[in-house]
């Protein structure tokens, strides 16, 4: 009976270890995607600033006051 419980616990531990590794790989992949997206956003922001400097803005671009 103890041996059966020990086998069950070992099986659950192996499953948990596999799950943790799978989740770890998912987190690593998602962090890479986040890093890439942040880099793309910085590049887009930089290009927007270069294409349209602050002095080129008009009154049409101003945010209207909130009532």
Biopython code that builds the backbone (N, CA, C, O; Angstrom):
import numpy as np
from Bio.PDB.StructureBuilder import StructureBuilder

atoms = [
    (1, "UNK", "N", (0.825, -1.192, 0.000)),
    (1, "UNK", "CA", (0.000, 0.000, 0.000)),
    (1, "UNK", "C", (0.870, 1.258, 0.000)),
    (1, "UNK", "O", (0.592, 2.183, -0.763)),
    (2, "UNK", "N", (1.887, 1.319, 0.809)),
    (2, "UNK", "CA", (2.785, 2.473, 0.827)),
    (2, "UNK", "C", (3.523, 2.574, -0.498)),
    (2, "UNK", "O", (3.743, 3.668, -1.017)),
    (3, "UNK", "N", (3.900, 1.432, -1.036)),
    (3, "UNK", "CA", (4.603, 1.438, -2.315)),
    (3, "UNK", "C", (3.712, 1.988, -3.427)),
    (3, "UNK", "O", (4.191, 2.711, -4.300)),
    (4, "UNK", "N", (2.447, 1.660, -3.405)),
    (4, "UNK", "CA", (1.504, 2.164, -4.398)),
    (4, "UNK", "C", (1.366, 3.675, -4.280)),
    (4, "UNK", "O", (1.355, 4.383, -5.287)),
    (5, "UNK", "N", (1.261, 4.165, -3.058)),
    (5, "UNK", "CA", (1.150, 5.620, -2.838)),
    (5, "UNK", "C", (2.416, 6.325, -3.286)),
    (5, "UNK", "O", (2.357, 7.412, -3.861)),
    (6, "UNK", "N", (3.566, 5.708, -3.023)),
    (6, "UNK", "CA", (4.835, 6.296, -3.435)),
    (6, "UNK", "C", (4.914, 6.385, -4.963)),
    (6, "UNK", "O", (5.382, 7.388, -5.501)),
    (7, "UNK", "N", (4.468, 5.366, -5.646)),
    (7, "UNK", "CA", (4.450, 5.371, -7.111)),
    (7, "UNK", "C", (3.520, 6.473, -7.627)),
    (7, "UNK", "O", (3.856, 7.176, -8.581)),
    (8, "UNK", "N", (2.356, 6.621, -6.998)),
    (8, "UNK", "CA", (1.416, 7.679, -7.393)),
    (8, "UNK", "C", (2.037, 9.059, -7.189)),
    (8, "UNK", "O", (1.902, 9.937, -8.041)),
    (9, "UNK", "N", (2.709, 9.243, -6.071)),
    (9, "UNK", "CA", (3.345, 10.534, -5.776)),
    (9, "UNK", "C", (4.459, 10.805, -6.786)),
    (9, "UNK", "O", (4.596, 11.931, -7.266)),
    (10, "UNK", "N", (5.245, 9.800, -7.109)),
    (10, "UNK", "CA", (6.309, 9.970, -8.091)),
    (10, "UNK", "C", (5.737, 10.336, -9.461)),
    (10, "UNK", "O", (6.298, 11.173, -10.167)),
    (11, "UNK", "N", (4.636, 9.715, -9.830)),
    (11, "UNK", "CA", (3.997, 10.025, -11.112)),
    (11, "UNK", "C", (3.484, 11.466, -11.111)),
    (11, "UNK", "O", (3.648, 12.183, -12.098)),
    (12, "UNK", "N", (2.872, 11.885, -10.024)),
    (12, "UNK", "CA", (2.379, 13.258, -9.925)),
    (12, "UNK", "C", (3.533, 14.253, -9.958)),
    (12, "UNK", "O", (3.421, 15.318, -10.564)),
    (13, "UNK", "N", (4.629, 13.910, -9.313)),
    (13, "UNK", "CA", (5.804, 14.785, -9.313)),
    (13, "UNK", "C", (6.373, 14.905, -10.723)),
    (13, "UNK", "O", (6.735, 16.001, -11.151)),
    (14, "UNK", "N", (6.454, 13.811, -11.435)),
    (14, "UNK", "CA", (6.956, 13.843, -12.808)),
    (14, "UNK", "C", (6.052, 14.705, -13.688)),
    (14, "UNK", "O", (6.535, 15.478, -14.515)),
    (15, "UNK", "N", (4.741, 14.566, -13.505)),
    (15, "UNK", "CA", (3.798, 15.389, -14.259)),
    (15, "UNK", "C", (3.983, 16.865, -13.919)),
    (15, "UNK", "O", (3.994, 17.713, -14.811)),
    (16, "UNK", "N", (4.129, 17.172, -12.629)),
    (16, "UNK", "CA", (4.301, 18.558, -12.189)),
    (16, "UNK", "C", (5.601, 19.143, -12.749)),
    (16, "UNK", "O", (5.626, 20.297, -13.177)),
    (17, "UNK", "N", (6.669, 18.361, -12.747)),
    (17, "UNK", "CA", (7.940, 18.840, -13.294)),
    (17, "UNK", "C", (7.815, 19.128, -14.780)),
    (17, "UNK", "O", (8.339, 20.129, -15.269)),
    (18, "UNK", "N", (7.124, 18.254, -15.498)),
    (18, "UNK", "CA", (6.913, 18.465, -16.929)),
    (18, "UNK", "C", (6.081, 19.717, -17.173)),
    (18, "UNK", "O", (6.368, 20.494, -18.084)),
    (19, "UNK", "N", (5.064, 19.906, -16.368)),
    (19, "UNK", "CA", (4.209, 21.090, -16.494)),
    (19, "UNK", "C", (4.998, 22.366, -16.225)),
    (19, "UNK", "O", (4.859, 23.347, -16.955)),
    (20, "UNK", "N", (5.821, 22.357, -15.187)),
    (20, "UNK", "CA", (6.641, 23.528, -14.863)),
    (20, "UNK", "C", (7.591, 23.846, -16.016)),
    (20, "UNK", "O", (7.766, 25.013, -16.366)),
    (21, "UNK", "N", (8.196, 22.835, -16.601)),
    (21, "UNK", "CA", (9.098, 23.061, -17.738)),
    (21, "UNK", "C", (8.343, 23.625, -18.938)),
    (21, "UNK", "O", (8.838, 24.527, -19.613)),
    (22, "UNK", "N", (7.154, 23.103, -19.207)),
    (22, "UNK", "CA", (6.336, 23.615, -20.306)),
    (22, "UNK", "C", (5.967, 25.075, -20.068)),
    (22, "UNK", "O", (6.058, 25.903, -20.975)),
    (23, "UNK", "N", (5.556, 25.382, -18.856)),
    (23, "UNK", "CA", (5.203, 26.767, -18.520)),
    (23, "UNK", "C", (6.427, 27.678, -18.616)),
    (23, "UNK", "O", (6.321, 28.817, -19.073)),
    (24, "UNK", "N", (7.570, 27.186, -18.191)),
    (24, "UNK", "CA", (8.798, 27.973, -18.269)),
    (24, "UNK", "C", (9.135, 28.300, -19.725)),
    (24, "UNK", "O", (9.501, 29.433, -20.038)),
    (25, "UNK", "N", (9.014, 27.325, -20.603)),
    (25, "UNK", "CA", (9.284, 27.566, -22.023)),
    (25, "UNK", "C", (8.283, 28.561, -22.611)),
    (25, "UNK", "O", (8.640, 29.376, -23.461)),
    (26, "UNK", "N", (7.046, 28.492, -22.160)),
    (26, "UNK", "CA", (6.031, 29.443, -22.622)),
    (26, "UNK", "C", (6.385, 30.859, -22.181)),
    (26, "UNK", "O", (6.275, 31.801, -22.965)),
    (27, "UNK", "N", (6.806, 31.008, -20.942)),
    (27, "UNK", "CA", (7.187, 32.324, -20.423)),
    (27, "UNK", "C", (8.392, 32.866, -21.190)),
    (27, "UNK", "O", (8.429, 34.048, -21.530)),
    (28, "UNK", "N", (9.364, 32.018, -21.462)),
    (28, "UNK", "CA", (10.543, 32.449, -22.215)),
    (28, "UNK", "C", (10.143, 32.919, -23.611)),
    (28, "UNK", "O", (10.614, 33.957, -24.076)),
    (29, "UNK", "N", (9.271, 32.154, -24.282)),
    (29, "UNK", "CA", (8.812, 32.524, -25.618)),
    (29, "UNK", "C", (8.036, 33.843, -25.590)),
    (29, "UNK", "O", (8.237, 34.708, -26.443)),
    (30, "UNK", "N", (7.157, 33.987, -24.611)),
    (30, "UNK", "CA", (6.360, 35.209, -24.514)),
    (30, "UNK", "C", (7.230, 36.419, -24.186)),
    (30, "UNK", "O", (6.967, 37.517, -24.677)),
    (31, "UNK", "N", (8.254, 36.236, -23.369)),
    (31, "UNK", "CA", (9.150, 37.355, -23.063)),
    (31, "UNK", "C", (9.879, 37.796, -24.318)),
    (31, "UNK", "O", (10.084, 38.991, -24.528)),
    (32, "UNK", "N", (10.273, 36.847, -25.155)),
    (32, "UNK", "CA", (10.902, 37.201, -26.429)),
    (32, "UNK", "C", (9.957, 37.996, -27.311)),
    (32, "UNK", "O", (10.363, 38.962, -27.957)),
    (33, "UNK", "N", (8.697, 37.588, -27.338)),
    (33, "UNK", "CA", (7.700, 38.313, -28.128)),
    (33, "UNK", "C", (7.489, 39.720, -27.569)),
    (33, "UNK", "O", (7.375, 40.679, -28.332)),
    (34, "UNK", "N", (7.438, 39.845, -26.257)),
    (34, "UNK", "CA", (7.274, 41.159, -25.624)),
    (34, "UNK", "C", (8.460, 42.050, -25.953)),
    (34, "UNK", "O", (8.279, 43.219, -26.292)),
    (35, "UNK", "N", (9.670, 41.514, -25.856)),
    (35, "UNK", "CA", (10.866, 42.293, -26.178)),
    (35, "UNK", "C", (10.824, 42.788, -27.617)),
    (35, "UNK", "O", (11.139, 43.947, -27.887)),
    (36, "UNK", "N", (10.434, 41.907, -28.545)),
    (36, "UNK", "CA", (10.344, 42.286, -29.953)),
    (36, "UNK", "C", (9.292, 43.371, -30.161)),
    (36, "UNK", "O", (9.534, 44.337, -30.886)),
    (37, "UNK", "N", (8.132, 43.220, -29.534)),
    (37, "UNK", "CA", (7.077, 44.226, -29.669)),
    (37, "UNK", "C", (7.502, 45.574, -29.099)),
    (37, "UNK", "O", (7.185, 46.613, -29.677)),
    (38, "UNK", "N", (8.214, 45.573, -27.976)),
    (38, "UNK", "CA", (8.695, 46.826, -27.401)),
    (38, "UNK", "C", (9.701, 47.501, -28.323)),
    (38, "UNK", "O", (9.703, 48.723, -28.469)),
    (39, "UNK", "N", (10.548, 46.701, -28.936)),
    (39, "UNK", "CA", (11.525, 47.245, -29.885)),
    (39, "UNK", "C", (10.807, 47.858, -31.084)),
    (39, "UNK", "O", (11.179, 48.938, -31.545)),
    (40, "UNK", "N", (9.784, 47.178, -31.588)),
    (40, "UNK", "CA", (9.025, 47.701, -32.724)),
    (40, "UNK", "C", (8.296, 48.983, -32.361)),
    (40, "UNK", "O", (8.230, 49.904, -33.174)),
    (41, "UNK", "N", (7.752, 49.059, -31.162)),
    (41, "UNK", "CA", (7.061, 50.279, -30.722)),
    (41, "UNK", "C", (8.044, 51.443, -30.627)),
    (41, "UNK", "O", (7.737, 52.558, -31.050)),
    (42, "UNK", "N", (9.229, 51.180, -30.068)),
    (42, "UNK", "CA", (10.241, 52.246, -29.986)),
    (42, "UNK", "C", (10.616, 52.739, -31.379)),
    (42, "UNK", "O", (10.747, 53.942, -31.601)),
    (43, "UNK", "N", (10.789, 51.809, -32.318)),
    (43, "UNK", "CA", (11.142, 52.181, -33.684)),
    (43, "UNK", "C", (10.026, 52.990, -34.337)),
    (43, "UNK", "O", (10.290, 53.999, -34.990)),
    (44, "UNK", "N", (8.790, 52.554, -34.164)),
    (44, "UNK", "CA", (7.662, 53.305, -34.723)),
    (44, "UNK", "C", (7.557, 54.700, -34.117)),
    (44, "UNK", "O", (7.294, 55.675, -34.822)),
    (45, "UNK", "N", (7.762, 54.787, -32.823)),
    (45, "UNK", "CA", (7.717, 56.094, -32.156)),
    (45, "UNK", "C", (8.809, 57.002, -32.697)),
    (45, "UNK", "O", (8.576, 58.180, -32.967)),
    (46, "UNK", "N", (9.995, 56.446, -32.852)),
    (46, "UNK", "CA", (11.110, 57.231, -33.381)),
    (46, "UNK", "C", (10.810, 57.707, -34.800)),
    (46, "UNK", "O", (11.073, 58.863, -35.133)),
    (47, "UNK", "N", (10.271, 56.838, -35.625)),
    (47, "UNK", "CA", (9.936, 57.218, -37.001)),
    (47, "UNK", "C", (8.851, 58.281, -37.040)),
    (47, "UNK", "O", (8.895, 59.187, -37.873)),
    (48, "UNK", "N", (7.876, 58.174, -36.142)),
    (48, "UNK", "CA", (6.825, 59.195, -36.082)),
    (48, "UNK", "C", (7.410, 60.543, -35.688)),
    (48, "UNK", "O", (7.032, 61.574, -36.246)),
    (49, "UNK", "N", (8.321, 60.540, -34.736)),
    (49, "UNK", "CA", (8.931, 61.792, -34.305)),
    (49, "UNK", "C", (9.764, 62.405, -35.434)),
    (49, "UNK", "O", (9.769, 63.623, -35.616)),
    (50, "UNK", "N", (10.458, 61.569, -36.179)),
    (50, "UNK", "CA", (11.271, 62.070, -37.290)),
    (50, "UNK", "C", (10.403, 62.574, -38.435)),
    (50, "UNK", "O", (10.754, 63.558, -39.086)),
    (51, "UNK", "N", (9.289, 61.923, -38.687)),
    (51, "UNK", "CA", (8.411, 62.293, -39.802)),
    (51, "UNK", "C", (7.604, 63.546, -39.502)),
    (51, "UNK", "O", (7.212, 64.272, -40.416)),
    (52, "UNK", "N", (7.358, 63.796, -38.235)),
    (52, "UNK", "CA", (6.501, 64.913, -37.866)),
    (52, "UNK", "C", (7.045, 65.579, -36.608)),
    (52, "UNK", "O", (6.595, 65.272, -35.504)),
    (53, "UNK", "N", (7.996, 66.475, -36.760)),
    (53, "UNK", "CA", (8.541, 67.144, -35.578)),
    (53, "UNK", "C", (7.487, 68.009, -34.886)),
    (53, "UNK", "O", (6.469, 68.366, -35.480)),
    (54, "UNK", "N", (7.748, 68.332, -33.640)),
    (54, "UNK", "CA", (6.783, 69.096, -32.830)),
    (54, "UNK", "C", (6.380, 70.422, -33.470)),
    (54, "UNK", "O", (5.217, 70.815, -33.390)),
    (55, "UNK", "N", (7.313, 71.106, -34.096)),
    (55, "UNK", "CA", (7.004, 72.422, -34.655)),
    (55, "UNK", "C", (6.078, 72.334, -35.872)),
    (55, "UNK", "O", (5.535, 73.354, -36.295)),
    (56, "UNK", "N", (5.888, 71.160, -36.435)),
    (56, "UNK", "CA", (5.011, 71.006, -37.602)),
    (56, "UNK", "C", (3.548, 70.825, -37.201)),
    (56, "UNK", "O", (2.683, 70.724, -38.071)),
    (57, "UNK", "N", (3.263, 70.784, -35.933)),
    (57, "UNK", "CA", (1.893, 70.590, -35.487)),
    (57, "UNK", "C", (1.086, 71.872, -35.669)),
    (57, "UNK", "O", (1.614, 72.980, -35.586)),
    (58, "UNK", "N", (-0.202, 71.688, -35.917)),
    (58, "UNK", "CA", (-1.089, 72.837, -36.093)),
    (58, "UNK", "C", (-2.131, 72.833, -34.986)),
    (58, "UNK", "O", (-2.174, 71.920, -34.162)),
    (59, "UNK", "N", (-2.968, 73.862, -34.975)),
    (59, "UNK", "CA", (-4.013, 73.930, -33.958)),
    (59, "UNK", "C", (-5.033, 72.803, -34.136)),
    (59, "UNK", "O", (-5.721, 72.429, -33.186)),
    (60, "UNK", "N", (-5.128, 72.266, -35.349)),
    (60, "UNK", "CA", (-6.047, 71.143, -35.588)),
    (60, "UNK", "C", (-5.611, 69.926, -34.784)),
    (60, "UNK", "O", (-6.445, 69.117, -34.377)),
    (61, "UNK", "N", (-4.307, 69.795, -34.556)),
    (61, "UNK", "CA", (-3.758, 68.642, -33.831)),
    (61, "UNK", "C", (-3.976, 68.734, -32.321)),
    (61, "UNK", "O", (-3.853, 67.735, -31.613)),
    (62, "UNK", "N", (-4.295, 69.909, -31.837)),
    (62, "UNK", "CA", (-4.455, 70.096, -30.405)),
    (62, "UNK", "C", (-5.668, 69.306, -29.894)),
    (62, "UNK", "O", (-6.681, 69.181, -30.582)),
    (63, "UNK", "N", (-5.543, 68.797, -28.719)),
    (63, "UNK", "CA", (-6.636, 68.068, -28.096)),
    (63, "UNK", "C", (-7.661, 69.077, -27.601)),
    (63, "UNK", "O", (-7.297, 70.019, -26.896)),
    (64, "UNK", "N", (-8.929, 68.907, -27.950)),
    (64, "UNK", "CA", (-9.938, 69.870, -27.500)),
    (64, "UNK", "C", (-10.140, 69.771, -25.984)),
    (64, "UNK", "O", (-9.958, 68.707, -25.393)),
    (65, "UNK", "N", (-10.513, 70.874, -25.376)),
    (65, "UNK", "CA", (-10.726, 70.826, -23.917)),
    (65, "UNK", "C", (-11.949, 69.956, -23.586)),
    (65, "UNK", "O", (-12.906, 69.863, -24.355)),
    (66, "UNK", "N", (-11.874, 69.347, -22.447)),
    (66, "UNK", "CA", (-13.001, 68.519, -21.995)),
    (66, "UNK", "C", (-13.996, 69.414, -21.258)),
    (66, "UNK", "O", (-13.597, 70.310, -20.515)),
    (67, "UNK", "N", (-15.249, 69.178, -21.456)),
    (67, "UNK", "CA", (-16.281, 70.001, -20.822)),
    (67, "UNK", "C", (-16.811, 69.351, -19.594)),
    (67, "UNK", "O", (-17.689, 69.905, -18.932)),
]
sb = StructureBuilder()
sb.init_structure("model")
sb.init_model(0)
sb.init_chain("A")
sb.init_seg("    ")
for serial, (resi, resn, name, xyz) in enumerate(atoms, 1):
    if name == "N":
        sb.init_residue(resn, " ", resi, " ")
    sb.init_atom(name, np.array(xyz, "f"), 0.0, 1.0, " ", f" {name:<3s}", serial, name[0])
structure = sb.get_structure()
